[in-house]
Amino acid sequence: MKLRKDYTCPLEIVHDIIKGKWKTIIIFQLRDGECSFSQLQHSIEGISPKMLLEQLKELREFGLIHKKSYDGYPLKVEYFLTPAGKEILTAINIMQKVGIDYMVKNGMTDVLDQKGICY
């Protein structure tokens, strides 16, 4: 995905960079450090391998994550947040808290319990 050239607000740029169902979730899953493709795929319920590859590619193009490849067989690749990705993670952590608060307030704690999310 390419960024437009006619933005009227910095938030429009950020929105275009992280918009979609998966990008914020991928960034959140990388919060603890390096993660392999298969670890990401197993930790993100409902994402297809094709979609994960596409989203990882876009996040790399925007400079939010890096990809590290290792020599040898089998091929080993890990993804991790860049400094810009860690900065976006700060905002995503706030969004996560707002989501948790909303779920608690509206009696949706069963989902939080299933995922082991403290509230």
C-alpha positions as a Markdown table, in Angstrom:
| # | Residue | x | y | z |
|---|---|---|---|---|
| 1 | Met | 0.0 | 0.0 | 0.0 |
| 2 | Lys | 1.3 | 3.4 | -0.9 |
| 3 | Leu | 0.6 | 6.6 | 1.0 |
| 4 | Arg | -1.3 | 9.3 | -0.7 |
| 5 | Lys | 0.3 | 12.7 | -1.5 |
| 6 | Asp | -2.6 | 15.0 | -0.3 |
| 7 | Tyr | -2.9 | 14.7 | 3.4 |
| 8 | Thr | -4.6 | 17.5 | 5.4 |
| 9 | Cys | -3.7 | 16.1 | 8.9 |
| 10 | Pro | -0.9 | 13.9 | 10.4 |
| 11 | Leu | -3.5 | 11.6 | 11.8 |
| 12 | Glu | -4.6 | 10.7 | 8.3 |
| 13 | Ile | -1.1 | 9.4 | 7.6 |
| 14 | Val | -1.1 | 7.3 | 10.7 |
| 15 | His | -4.6 | 6.0 | 10.0 |
| 16 | Asp | -3.5 | 4.9 | 6.5 |
| 17 | Ile | -0.3 | 3.2 | 7.9 |
| 18 | Ile | -2.1 | 1.1 | 10.5 |
| 19 | Lys | -5.6 | 0.8 | 9.0 |
| 20 | Gly | -7.2 | -2.6 | 8.6 |
| 21 | Lys | -8.1 | -5.4 | 10.9 |
| 22 | Trp | -4.6 | -6.9 | 11.4 |
| 23 | Lys | -1.8 | -4.4 | 11.6 |
| 24 | Thr | -2.4 | -3.2 | 15.2 |
| 25 | Ile | -2.8 | -6.8 | 16.3 |
| 26 | Ile | 0.5 | -7.8 | 14.6 |
| 27 | Ile | 2.3 | -4.8 | 16.2 |
| 28 | Phe | 0.8 | -5.8 | 19.6 |
| 29 | Gln | 1.9 | -9.4 | 19.2 |
| 30 | Leu | 5.5 | -8.2 | 18.6 |
| 31 | Arg | 5.5 | -6.2 | 21.8 |
| 32 | Asp | 7.7 | -8.7 | 23.7 |
| 33 | Gly | 10.4 | -8.9 | 21.0 |
| 34 | Glu | 11.3 | -11.1 | 18.0 |
| 35 | Cys | 8.7 | -13.5 | 16.7 |
| 36 | Ser | 8.7 | -16.0 | 13.8 |
| 37 | Phe | 6.0 | -16.1 | 11.1 |
| 38 | Ser | 4.5 | -19.3 | 12.5 |
| 39 | Gln | 4.4 | -17.8 | 16.1 |
| 40 | Leu | 2.6 | -14.8 | 14.7 |
| 41 | Gln | 0.2 | -16.9 | 12.7 |
| 42 | His | -0.7 | -19.1 | 15.7 |
| 43 | Ser | -1.1 | -16.1 | 18.1 |
| 44 | Ile | -3.5 | -14.2 | 15.8 |
| 45 | Glu | -6.8 | -16.0 | 15.5 |
| 46 | Gly | -8.4 | -15.9 | 12.1 |
| 47 | Ile | -5.5 | -14.5 | 10.0 |
| 48 | Ser | -4.5 | -16.5 | 6.9 |
| 49 | Pro | -0.9 | -17.0 | 5.9 |
| 50 | Lys | -1.4 | -14.9 | 2.8 |
| 51 | Met | -2.9 | -12.0 | 4.7 |
| 52 | Leu | -0.2 | -12.1 | 7.4 |
| 53 | Leu | 2.5 | -12.0 | 4.7 |
| 54 | Glu | 0.8 | -9.0 | 3.1 |
| 55 | Gln | 0.4 | -7.1 | 6.4 |
| 56 | Leu | 4.0 | -7.8 | 7.4 |
| 57 | Lys | 5.2 | -6.5 | 4.1 |
| 58 | Glu | 3.3 | -3.3 | 4.5 |
| 59 | Leu | 4.4 | -2.8 | 8.1 |
| 60 | Arg | 8.0 | -3.3 | 6.8 |
| 61 | Glu | 7.5 | -0.8 | 4.0 |
| 62 | Phe | 6.2 | 1.8 | 6.5 |
| 63 | Gly | 9.2 | 1.2 | 8.8 |
| 64 | Leu | 7.3 | -0.2 | 11.8 |
| 65 | Ile | 8.9 | -3.6 | 11.8 |
| 66 | His | 12.1 | -5.3 | 10.6 |
| 67 | Lys | 12.6 | -8.8 | 9.2 |
| 68 | Lys | 15.7 | -10.7 | 10.2 |
| 69 | Ser | 16.6 | -13.8 | 8.1 |
| 70 | Tyr | 19.0 | -16.5 | 9.4 |
| 71 | Asp | 21.3 | -18.7 | 7.3 |
| 72 | Gly | 20.7 | -22.4 | 7.2 |
| 73 | Tyr | 18.0 | -24.9 | 6.8 |
| 74 | Pro | 15.1 | -24.8 | 7.6 |
| 75 | Leu | 14.7 | -21.1 | 6.7 |
| 76 | Lys | 14.3 | -19.0 | 9.9 |
| 77 | Val | 12.9 | -15.5 | 9.8 |
| 78 | Glu | 11.9 | -13.3 | 12.7 |
| 79 | Tyr | 10.1 | -10.0 | 12.8 |
| 80 | Phe | 10.6 | -7.3 | 15.4 |
| 81 | Leu | 9.5 | -3.7 | 16.0 |
| 82 | Thr | 11.6 | -0.8 | 14.9 |
| 83 | Pro | 11.8 | 2.3 | 17.1 |
| 84 | Ala | 8.9 | 3.8 | 15.1 |
| 85 | Gly | 7.0 | 0.5 | 15.7 |
| 86 | Lys | 7.6 | 0.8 | 19.4 |
| 87 | Glu | 6.3 | 4.3 | 19.4 |
| 88 | Ile | 3.1 | 3.2 | 17.6 |
| 89 | Leu | 2.9 | 0.4 | 20.2 |
| 90 | Thr | 2.5 | 3.0 | 22.9 |
| 91 | Ala | -0.7 | 4.2 | 21.3 |
| 92 | Ile | -1.8 | 0.6 | 20.6 |
| 93 | Asn | -1.4 | -0.2 | 24.3 |
| 94 | Ile | -3.7 | 2.7 | 25.1 |
| 95 | Met | -6.2 | 1.4 | 22.6 |
| 96 | Gln | -6.0 | -2.0 | 24.2 |
| 97 | Lys | -6.8 | -0.6 | 27.6 |
| 98 | Val | -9.8 | 1.4 | 26.2 |
| 99 | Gly | -11.0 | -1.9 | 24.6 |
| 100 | Ile | -10.6 | -3.8 | 27.9 |
| 101 | Asp | -12.4 | -1.1 | 29.8 |
| 102 | Tyr | -15.3 | -1.2 | 27.3 |
| 103 | Met | -15.5 | -4.9 | 27.5 |
| 104 | Val | -15.6 | -4.9 | 31.3 |
| 105 | Lys | -18.2 | -2.2 | 31.4 |
| 106 | Asn | -20.4 | -4.0 | 28.9 |
| 107 | Gly | -20.2 | -7.5 | 30.5 |
| 108 | Met | -17.9 | -9.0 | 27.8 |
| 109 | Thr | -15.3 | -10.4 | 30.3 |
| 110 | Asp | -15.7 | -14.0 | 29.0 |
| 111 | Val | -13.6 | -13.1 | 26.0 |
| 112 | Leu | -10.9 | -11.5 | 28.2 |
| 113 | Asp | -10.9 | -14.6 | 30.5 |
| 114 | Gln | -10.6 | -16.9 | 27.5 |
| 115 | Lys | -7.5 | -15.0 | 26.3 |
| 116 | Gly | -6.0 | -14.6 | 29.8 |
| 117 | Ile | -6.2 | -10.8 | 29.6 |
| 118 | Cys | -6.1 | -9.2 | 33.1 |
| 119 | Tyr | -8.6 | -6.5 | 33.8 |
